[in-house]
Amino acid sequence: MAQKVQFVETVLRDANQSLIATRLPFEKFEPMLQTIDKAGYYAVECWGGATFDVCLRYLNEDPWERLRKIRASVPNTKLQMLLRGQNVLGYSHYPDDFVSLFVRKAVENGMDIIRIFDALNDVKNMKVAMEATVSAGAIASGAISYTTSPVHNHKKYVELVKEMKNMGASTICIKDMAGIMGPQEAYDLVSAIKDAVDMPVDLHTHSTTGLAFMTYLKAVEAGCDIIDTAISPFSGGTSQPATETLAYALRQLGYQVDLDDSCTKTLADYFKTVRDEYIADGTLMPKALATDTQCLTYQVPGGMLSNLLSQLKQMNALDKFDEALIETPKVRADLGYPPLVTPTSQMVGVQAVRNVLDGQRYKTVSKEIKAYCRGEYGTTPAPINPEIKAQILAGEKEVEGRYADTLEPVVESAREKLGELAKSDEDVLSYIAFPNLAEKFFEERKAKEENCVSYSIVEA
């Protein structure tokens, strides 16, 4: 019997996050949700990552309502989200009561698979989210933040997989944020994981460096069960490789692929028009669609690359792009070789840009970099450069143990503070994650409702 390969479609989350900084409102993809549901995907990644933040900040959408509407239109396909462990969807650690309630509410609102990772691969930061996912009855997918460095190797990754399995993970994802995993590395790592544990393995990569198609083929050859792809108009460059191309290639090689080609064609025809709109208005920049082999050196993931471009564009400093790219791995080495994934990718990227624009390294540092050096984000893969650390901390005390253990519960106090402005636990969670954005959103919602009431009274 032919080996079956399943697909996770990323257009509703990572594909558009990587290419257009997550600026895909619900109304743009709503007409295609029923087609997505019929296409035969293992899952559709549609939430988590930067979607929550962007819904509130730029799209004027309630992220919870967005999830509920997707669930209503996609009843037969598993919905998947990306969760940053103890960071949840934010950029710093949250108390355990928030993490547990957030996971429970995500599942109640329609989530089936929660892919849980930690930017430093520190399992202490994944434990609470993993346990909450299992308790809520969803699939906990433990994710490796894949990177290469003098301190990362397959043996350590296999140890991490075993720890995640013991914590309750029922699938494993190798999350290659920067598209730097080559075909041989994929074959060897998938083989090592498959030899160590009897669990489905999902590989997630990006087309940034041009390796992704070859990497997927070799991963599947080694026994990889699931691959993450994007419908062709939102594929390539900093996004994932194309769904249809891989389905075609894998079938030709004798693998079983259950995708419905008529559905994927309908999706591709529709999203071509959407993509062209974003190219026309400048949201989708040509650089994001290009192959950049420099990333094999710089290890900059797709979302980070588009953010770097956007940041430099806002500062009228696009001419400094190559310089910032060169500075990025230097900052990463200084900070103990963290994998470049949210939030460490943003922290390293912003610091690299600051170092270049200031003309002096670490002249200014963000509060997140200070917190990182104090140990608030967890144990770094290698020690932080002691001179840089001393310069940044300037005598500040470092954290001992798991940082989240030092945090007071927040849910009840946030609920009391919001009062009637919060209509649900979901509102309270939105507020804790992004207080200013959520409060503004709630105030505007309240004003709209009051206007509607006034209008209906006048009409009556």
C-alpha positions as CSV (number, residue, x, y, z in Angstrom):
1,M,0.0,0.0,0.0
2,A,1.3,3.4,-1.0
3,Q,2.5,5.8,1.8
4,K,0.0,8.5,2.4
5,V,1.1,12.1,2.6
6,Q,-1.2,14.7,4.1
7,F,-1.3,18.4,3.6
8,V,-1.8,21.4,5.9
9,E,-2.9,24.5,3.9
10,T,-1.3,27.7,5.2
11,V,-2.9,30.5,3.1
12,L,-5.1,31.7,6.0
13,R,-2.1,32.1,8.3
14,D,1.5,31.6,7.6
15,A,1.4,32.1,3.8
16,N,-0.2,35.5,4.1
17,Q,1.7,36.4,7.3
18,S,5.0,35.8,5.4
19,L,4.1,37.6,2.2
20,I,1.7,40.4,3.2
21,A,2.4,40.8,7.0
22,T,-1.0,39.0,7.8
23,R,-3.1,41.7,6.1
24,L,-5.8,39.2,4.9
25,P,-9.2,40.2,6.3
26,F,-11.9,37.6,6.8
27,E,-14.1,39.0,4.0
28,K,-11.3,38.4,1.5
29,F,-11.1,34.6,2.0
30,E,-14.7,33.9,3.2
31,P,-15.9,32.9,-0.3
32,M,-13.4,30.1,-0.4
33,L,-13.9,28.5,3.0
34,Q,-16.4,25.9,1.9
35,T,-14.0,24.9,-1.0
36,I,-11.1,24.6,1.5
37,D,-13.3,22.3,3.6
38,K,-14.0,20.0,0.6
39,A,-10.4,19.9,-0.7
40,G,-9.2,17.0,1.5
41,Y,-6.6,18.8,3.6
42,Y,-5.4,17.2,6.9
43,A,-5.8,20.6,8.4
44,V,-6.0,24.3,7.6
45,E,-3.8,26.6,9.6
46,C,-5.9,29.6,10.2
47,W,-5.2,31.2,13.5
48,G,-2.4,32.0,16.0
49,G,0.9,33.5,15.0
50,A,0.4,37.1,14.2
51,T,-3.2,36.8,13.2
52,F,-4.6,37.8,16.6
53,D,-2.5,40.9,16.9
54,V,-3.2,42.0,13.3
55,C,-7.0,41.5,13.6
56,L,-7.1,44.0,16.5
57,R,-4.4,46.3,15.3
58,Y,-5.1,46.7,11.6
59,L,-8.2,44.7,10.4
60,N,-10.7,45.9,13.0
61,E,-11.8,42.3,13.6
62,D,-12.5,40.3,16.7
63,P,-10.0,37.4,16.4
64,W,-12.4,35.1,18.3
65,E,-15.3,35.9,16.1
66,R,-13.0,35.3,13.1
67,L,-12.2,31.8,14.4
68,R,-15.9,31.0,15.1
69,K,-16.9,32.1,11.5
70,I,-14.1,30.0,10.0
71,R,-15.3,27.0,12.1
72,A,-18.9,27.5,10.9
73,S,-17.8,27.4,7.3
74,V,-15.2,24.6,7.7
75,P,-17.0,21.9,9.7
76,N,-15.2,18.9,8.3
77,T,-11.5,19.8,8.3
78,K,-9.3,20.2,11.3
79,L,-8.4,23.8,12.2
80,Q,-4.9,24.4,13.4
81,M,-3.2,27.3,15.2
82,L,0.3,28.3,16.1
83,L,0.9,29.0,19.8
84,R,4.1,30.4,21.2
85,G,4.1,28.3,24.4
86,Q,4.2,30.6,27.5
87,N,4.2,33.6,25.1
88,V,0.8,32.4,23.7
89,L,0.4,35.0,20.9
90,G,2.3,37.9,22.4
91,Y,6.0,38.7,22.7
92,S,6.6,38.1,26.4
93,H,5.7,35.4,28.9
94,Y,2.2,35.3,30.5
95,P,1.1,33.7,33.8
96,D,-0.2,30.1,33.8
97,D,-3.8,31.0,34.4
98,F,-3.9,33.1,31.2
99,V,-2.1,30.3,29.2
100,S,-4.5,27.6,30.4
101,L,-7.7,29.7,29.8
102,F,-6.5,30.8,26.4
103,V,-6.0,27.3,25.2
104,R,-9.3,26.1,26.6
105,K,-11.2,29.0,24.9
106,A,-9.4,28.4,21.6
107,V,-10.6,24.8,21.6
108,E,-14.1,25.8,22.7
109,N,-14.3,28.3,19.8
110,G,-13.3,25.7,17.2
111,M,-9.6,24.8,17.3
112,D,-8.6,21.2,16.7
113,I,-4.8,21.2,16.6
114,I,-2.6,23.5,18.7
115,R,1.0,23.6,17.4
116,I,3.1,24.6,20.4
117,F,6.6,25.8,20.2
118,D,9.1,27.8,22.2
119,A,11.5,30.2,20.6
120,L,14.4,28.8,22.5
121,N,13.2,25.1,22.5
122,D,13.0,25.4,26.3
123,V,10.4,22.7,27.2
124,K,9.7,24.5,30.5
125,N,7.9,27.1,28.4
126,M,5.7,24.6,26.6
127,K,4.5,22.4,29.5
128,V,1.4,24.4,30.6
129,A,0.2,25.0,27.1
130,M,0.7,21.3,26.2
131,E,-1.1,20.1,29.3
132,A,-4.0,22.5,28.7
133,T,-4.4,21.4,25.1
134,V,-4.6,17.7,26.1
135,S,-7.0,18.5,28.9
136,A,-9.3,20.4,26.5
137,G,-9.4,17.4,24.1
138,A,-7.4,18.9,21.2
139,I,-4.4,17.6,19.4
140,A,-1.1,18.9,21.0
141,S,1.5,19.2,18.3
142,G,4.9,19.7,19.8
143,A,7.1,21.8,17.5
144,I,10.9,22.0,17.2
145,S,12.1,25.5,16.3
146,Y,14.6,24.3,13.7
147,T,17.9,26.0,13.3
148,T,21.6,25.3,12.7
149,S,24.4,26.6,14.9
150,P,27.5,25.2,16.7
151,V,25.2,24.1,19.5
152,H,22.3,22.5,17.6
153,N,22.3,18.9,16.4
154,H,20.0,15.9,15.6
155,K,20.7,14.3,19.0
156,K,19.4,17.3,20.9
157,Y,16.3,17.6,18.6
158,V,15.5,13.9,19.3
159,E,15.8,14.5,23.1
160,L,13.4,17.4,22.7
161,V,10.9,15.2,20.8
162,K,11.0,12.6,23.6
163,E,10.4,15.3,26.2
164,M,7.5,16.7,24.2
165,K,5.9,13.3,23.8
166,N,6.2,12.8,27.6
167,M,4.4,16.1,28.1
168,G,1.4,15.0,26.0
169,A,2.3,15.8,22.4
170,S,0.6,13.4,19.9
171,T,2.3,14.7,16.8
172,I,5.6,16.4,16.1
173,C,6.3,19.3,13.9
174,I,9.7,20.3,12.6
175,K,9.3,24.0,12.2
176,D,11.9,25.4,9.7
177,M,11.1,29.1,9.9
178,A,13.8,30.3,7.6
179,G,13.7,27.6,4.9
180,I,17.3,26.6,5.7
181,M,16.8,22.9,6.1
182,G,18.4,21.1,3.2
183,P,17.2,17.8,1.7
184,Q,19.8,15.6,3.5
185,E,19.2,17.3,6.8
186,A,15.4,16.7,6.4
187,Y,16.0,13.0,5.6
188,D,18.4,12.5,8.5
189,L,16.3,14.4,11.1
190,V,12.9,12.8,10.1
191,S,14.6,9.4,10.1
192,A,16.1,10.0,13.5
193,I,12.7,11.1,15.0
194,K,10.9,8.2,13.4
195,D,13.5,5.8,14.8
196,A,13.1,7.3,18.3
197,V,9.3,7.7,18.6
198,D,6.2,6.3,16.9
199,M,4.4,9.6,16.2
200,P,3.2,11.4,13.0
201,V,5.8,13.9,11.9
202,D,4.8,17.2,10.1
203,L,7.4,19.3,8.3
204,H,6.9,23.0,8.0
205,T,9.4,25.0,5.9
206,H,9.5,28.1,3.7
207,S,10.6,28.6,0.1
208,T,12.9,31.5,1.0
209,T,16.1,29.8,0.0
210,G,14.7,27.7,-2.8
211,L,15.3,24.4,-1.0
212,A,11.8,23.6,0.1
213,F,10.5,21.3,-2.7
214,M,13.6,19.1,-2.5
215,T,13.5,19.2,1.3
216,Y,9.9,18.0,1.4
217,L,10.6,15.2,-1.1
218,K,13.4,13.8,1.0
219,A,11.5,14.3,4.2
220,V,8.6,12.2,2.8
221,E,11.1,9.6,1.6
222,A,12.2,9.3,5.3
223,G,8.6,8.8,6.4
224,C,7.3,12.3,7.0
225,D,3.5,12.1,7.3
226,I,2.3,15.7,6.8
227,I,3.7,18.7,4.9
228,D,2.7,22.4,5.2
229,T,2.0,24.0,1.8
230,A,0.3,27.1,0.4
231,I,-2.1,27.4,-2.5
232,S,0.0,28.5,-5.5
233,P,-0.8,32.2,-5.8
234,F,0.3,32.7,-2.1
235,S,3.3,30.3,-2.4
236,G,7.0,30.7,-3.0
237,G,9.4,33.3,-1.7
238,T,9.1,33.7,2.0
239,S,5.9,31.6,2.0
240,Q,5.5,27.8,1.7
241,P,5.9,25.8,-1.5
242,A,2.9,25.3,-3.7
243,T,0.2,22.8,-2.7
244,E,-0.7,21.8,-6.2
245,T,2.9,21.2,-7.3
246,L,3.7,19.0,-4.4
247,A,0.5,17.0,-4.8
248,Y,1.4,16.4,-8.5
249,A,5.0,15.5,-7.8
250,L,4.2,13.1,-4.9
251,R,1.5,11.3,-6.8
252,Q,3.9,10.8,-9.7
253,L,6.4,9.3,-7.3
254,G,3.8,6.8,-6.1
255,Y,2.6,8.4,-2.9
256,Q,-1.1,8.6,-1.9
257,V,-2.4,12.2,-1.9
258,D,-6.1,12.7,-1.2
259,L,-6.4,16.3,-2.3
260,D,-9.2,17.2,-4.7
261,D,-7.6,18.9,-7.7
262,S,-10.8,20.6,-8.8
263,C,-11.0,22.3,-5.3
264,T,-7.3,23.4,-5.4
265,K,-7.8,24.8,-8.9
266,T,-10.8,26.8,-7.7
267,L,-8.8,28.1,-4.7
268,A,-5.8,29.0,-7.0
269,D,-8.0,30.9,-9.5
270,Y,-9.6,32.9,-6.6
271,F,-6.4,33.7,-4.7
272,K,-4.6,34.9,-7.9
273,T,-7.0,37.9,-8.0
274,V,-6.4,38.5,-4.2
275,R,-2.6,38.3,-4.7
276,D,-2.7,40.7,-7.6
277,E,-4.6,43.3,-5.5
278,Y,-1.9,43.2,-2.9
279,I,0.8,43.5,-5.5
280,A,-1.0,46.5,-7.0
281,D,-1.3,48.4,-3.7
282,G,2.3,47.7,-2.6
283,T,1.4,45.4,0.3
284,L,3.1,42.4,-1.4
285,M,6.6,43.5,-2.2
286,P,8.5,41.7,-5.0
287,K,11.4,40.9,-2.6
288,A,9.1,38.7,-0.6
289,L,8.4,36.5,-3.6
290,A,12.1,36.1,-4.6
291,T,14.5,33.3,-3.8
292,D,17.2,34.6,-1.5
293,T,20.0,32.1,-0.9
294,Q,21.6,34.6,1.5
295,C,19.2,33.3,4.1
296,L,21.3,30.1,4.2
297,T,23.9,32.3,5.8
298,Y,21.6,34.8,7.7
299,Q,18.8,32.4,8.7
300,V,16.1,35.1,8.4
301,P,12.6,33.5,8.3
302,G,9.9,34.8,6.0
303,G,7.8,36.8,8.4
304,M,11.0,38.4,9.8
305,L,12.2,39.3,6.3
306,S,9.0,41.1,5.4
307,N,9.0,42.9,8.8
308,L,12.6,43.9,8.2
309,L,11.7,45.3,4.8
310,S,8.7,47.1,6.3
311,Q,10.6,48.5,9.2
312,L,13.4,49.9,7.0
313,K,10.8,51.3,4.5
314,Q,9.1,53.2,7.3
315,M,12.4,54.7,8.3
316,N,13.4,55.6,4.7
317,A,16.4,53.3,5.2
318,L,15.8,50.5,2.6
319,D,19.3,51.1,1.4
320,K,20.5,49.6,4.7
321,F,18.8,46.3,4.1
322,D,21.9,44.3,3.2
323,E,23.8,45.8,6.1
324,A,21.0,44.8,8.5
325,L,20.9,41.3,7.0
326,I,24.7,40.9,7.6
327,E,24.3,42.2,11.2
328,T,21.5,39.7,12.0
329,P,23.6,36.5,12.5
330,K,26.2,38.5,14.5
331,V,23.4,39.6,17.0
332,R,22.1,36.0,17.0
333,A,25.6,34.7,18.0
334,D,25.9,37.3,20.7
335,L,22.6,36.2,22.2
336,G,23.4,32.5,22.4
337,Y,22.2,31.3,19.0
338,P,18.4,31.5,19.5
339,P,16.3,30.0,16.7
340,L,14.9,32.9,14.7
341,V,11.2,32.6,15.3
342,T,8.7,34.9,16.9
343,P,9.4,36.6,19.3
344,T,13.2,36.1,19.1
345,S,13.3,36.8,15.3
346,Q,11.7,40.2,15.9
347,M,14.0,41.0,18.8
348,V,17.2,40.0,16.9
349,G,15.9,41.8,13.7
350,V,15.1,45.0,15.5
351,Q,18.4,45.0,17.3
352,A,20.3,44.4,14.1
353,V,18.5,47.3,12.5
354,R,19.2,49.5,15.5
355,N,22.9,48.6,15.5
356,V,23.2,49.5,11.9
357,L,21.2,52.8,12.1
358,D,22.9,53.9,15.3
359,G,26.3,53.2,13.8
360,Q,27.2,51.6,17.2
361,R,26.4,48.1,18.4
362,Y,24.0,47.9,21.4
363,K,23.9,51.6,21.9
364,T,20.2,51.3,22.3
365,V,18.4,48.1,23.2
366,S,14.7,47.2,23.6
367,K,13.1,46.2,26.9
368,E,12.6,42.7,25.3
369,I,16.3,42.3,24.7
370,K,16.9,43.3,28.3
371,A,14.3,40.8,29.5
372,Y,15.9,38.1,27.3
373,C,19.3,38.8,28.8
374,R,17.8,38.6,32.3
375,G,16.6,35.1,31.5
376,E,12.9,35.9,31.2
377,Y,12.5,34.0,27.9
378,G,14.1,30.8,29.2
379,T,17.4,29.0,28.8
380,T,19.4,30.1,25.7
381,P,20.9,27.3,23.5
382,A,24.4,28.7,24.2
383,P,25.5,31.3,26.8
384,I,25.0,34.9,25.9
385,N,28.2,36.8,25.1
386,P,29.3,37.9,28.6
387,E,30.6,41.3,27.6
388,I,27.4,42.1,25.6
389,K,25.3,40.8,28.5
390,A,27.1,42.9,31.0
391,Q,26.7,46.0,28.7
392,I,23.0,45.4,28.3
393,L,22.1,44.5,31.9
394,A,24.3,47.0,33.6
395,G,24.1,45.2,36.9
396,E,20.4,44.2,36.7
397,K,19.5,40.9,38.5
398,E,18.9,37.7,36.4
399,V,16.0,35.4,36.7
400,E,16.4,32.0,38.4
401,G,14.3,29.0,37.3
402,R,11.1,29.3,35.2
403,Y,10.1,33.0,34.8
404,A,6.4,32.2,34.6
405,D,6.6,30.9,38.2
406,T,7.3,34.4,39.3
407,L,4.2,35.9,37.6
408,E,1.0,36.6,39.5
409,P,-2.3,35.4,38.0
410,V,-4.0,38.0,35.8
411,V,-7.3,36.7,34.6
412,E,-9.5,37.8,37.5
413,S,-7.9,41.2,37.9
414,A,-8.4,41.9,34.2
415,R,-12.0,40.8,34.3
416,E,-12.7,43.2,37.2
417,K,-10.9,46.0,35.5
418,L,-12.8,45.7,32.3
419,G,-16.2,45.3,33.9
420,E,-19.0,45.6,31.4
421,L,-16.6,46.5,28.6
422,A,-15.7,42.8,28.4
423,K,-18.6,40.7,27.2
424,S,-16.9,37.3,27.6
425,D,-13.8,35.5,28.8
426,E,-12.6,35.8,25.2
427,D,-12.6,39.6,25.6
428,V,-10.7,39.3,28.8
429,L,-8.1,37.2,27.1
430,S,-7.8,39.6,24.2
431,Y,-7.2,42.4,26.7
432,I,-4.5,40.6,28.6
433,A,-2.7,39.7,25.3
434,F,-2.9,43.2,23.8
435,P,-4.4,45.7,26.4
436,N,-4.3,48.9,24.4
437,L,-5.5,47.4,21.1
438,A,-8.3,45.4,22.8
439,E,-9.5,48.3,24.9
440,K,-9.7,50.5,21.8
441,F,-11.5,47.8,19.9
442,F,-14.0,47.3,22.8
443,E,-14.7,51.1,23.0
444,E,-15.3,51.3,19.3
445,R,-17.6,48.3,19.4
446,K,-19.6,49.8,22.3
447,A,-19.9,53.1,20.4
448,K,-21.2,51.3,17.3
449,E,-23.7,49.3,19.3
450,E,-25.0,52.5,20.9
451,N,-25.3,54.2,17.5
452,C,-27.2,51.2,16.2
453,V,-29.6,51.4,19.2
454,S,-30.1,55.1,18.7
455,Y,-30.7,54.6,15.0
456,S,-33.3,51.9,15.5
457,I,-35.2,54.0,18.1
458,V,-35.3,56.9,15.5
459,E,-36.5,54.6,12.8
460,A,-39.2,53.1,15.0
